[in-house]
C-alpha cells in the first residue's frame, strides 16, 4: 500500500513553549483537532492514546504512540495496529511572542487507477481537516494566552 500526505504551516501569536505545552497535552486533542470526537489515554502508557476520527458518517478508532518528542521542537506520532499513519509536528520560534507550527500527516492510500478518485477525495478531505485544525488551534492558543 502506498502513502500520501498533507501538510500545513502557520504562525501563532504565542511563545513556542506555550504552543508546545498545549499540543503535547493529548487530553486537549478533541478541543482543537478537526474530526476528532474523543481521545482516550492508555493506562500505564502515558505516550499512547486512542482517538475517534469522524469523517462524514464514518468513525474510526485509531491508536497512536509518541515516537519522539523534543520539547519546544517537535512531536512525531505513529499509528499503532492496522493503520499506517503518522503525524509530524514541528515548532519553531518566530520571535519572542510567536511560534511557527508545521504539520505533516501521512496516511495509507490504495494503488491503482480504480482508486485514484477516492484518493483525491481523501486528500481533499484531509487538507480541509488540517486547515480547520489550524484555525481551531489558533483560537485555543490565542484564547489561553490573551
N, C-alpha and C positions, 0 to 999 in steps of 0.2 A: 504494500500500500504506500502511496506517495504522501507527501505532506505539503501543505500550503501555509501561508502565514498572512497576518495583517499586522500593521504597526502604526503607531501614532506617537506624537510628541507634543508636549505643551509646557508652558511656563506658568507656574503658580506663584502668587504673591504671598509667599510664606517661606520661612527658613527651611533648608533641606532637612534639618533634624526633626522639625515638626511633621513634615510630609512623610518622611520615612517612618517615624513612630506610628502615625495613623495607619499607613498602608500595611505595615508589618504586624499590626494587631488584627489577626484574621477574624476576630469576632465582629469587626466593622464591615466585613465584605458585603453582606446583604444591604447595607446602607448606601453603598456607592457603586458597586459593580452591577451594571445593567444586565438583566436577565437572571440574576441570582436571587432566589427566593428564600434560601436557608443555608446556613453554614453550621456544621456540627464538628466540634473538636473531637479528636480521637483520644480516649483515655490512655494515659501513660505514654503518649507520643505527642508532645506539645507542638511539634513542627508539622504534624499531619492533620488534615481536615477533609471533610466531605461537603460538597456544595450541591444544591439542586439548581440546575440550569434549565430555564424555561425558554423555549423558542416557539412562539405560537401556542398550540395546544399540546406540545410535546415537552415533557420534563425528563431530564436525565440526571441521575446522581453520579457525580464524578469525585473520586478521592485524589487528593494531591499531597505531595510531600515537599518540604523545602529542601531543594538540592543544595543551594548555597544562599547565605545571607551575610552580606558585608555591610555593617551599619553605615547608614547615610550614603551608600554607594549603589548596592544592587540586591535584588531578590530574584532567585530563579526557582520556579515551581515546576515540578513534573508530575504528570498524572500517573496514578497507580492503577493496576488492573488492565482491563481490555482497551482503554482509551490511550492513544499515543499522542498526548498533547503536552505542551509546555508553555509557560508564561515567563518572560524575562522582563524585569522592570529595572531600569537604570535611573539613578538620581544624581543630579549634578547641580552644584551651587550656581545660582545666577545672581550673584551679588549677595549682600547681607540679608536681604528680605525676599529672595527669590529662589525658586527651585525649578529646574528643567526635569521633567519626568518623561522618559521614553519607554514605551511598552511594545513588546512583540509577542504575539500569540501564534503558536504553531499548532496545527491540528491535522488529523489524517483526512485524506480525500481518496476517493476511488479513481482508478485509472481507466482510461478508455474514452472513446468518442461518446458513447452512450451516457456517461456520467458528466460530461462537460457542462450541460445546462444546470445540473444540480450543484456542481462545484462552484459555478459562477454565482448562483443564488446564495449558496452558503457563504462565499466570500463577501458578498454584498451585505448579508445579514450580520456577519462578524464585524465588518467595518462600521456599520451603523451602531452596533452594540458597543464597540470600542469608543466611538465618538461620544455616545451618551454617557459612558462610564467616565470619560474625561470631564465632561460637564458636571456630572454628579460629584466627582472628587473635588473639583474646584469649588463647588458650592459648600461642601462639607468643610474643606480646609479654610476657606475664607470665613465661614461662619464660626469656626472654632478659634481662629486666631484674631478675629476682628473685634 
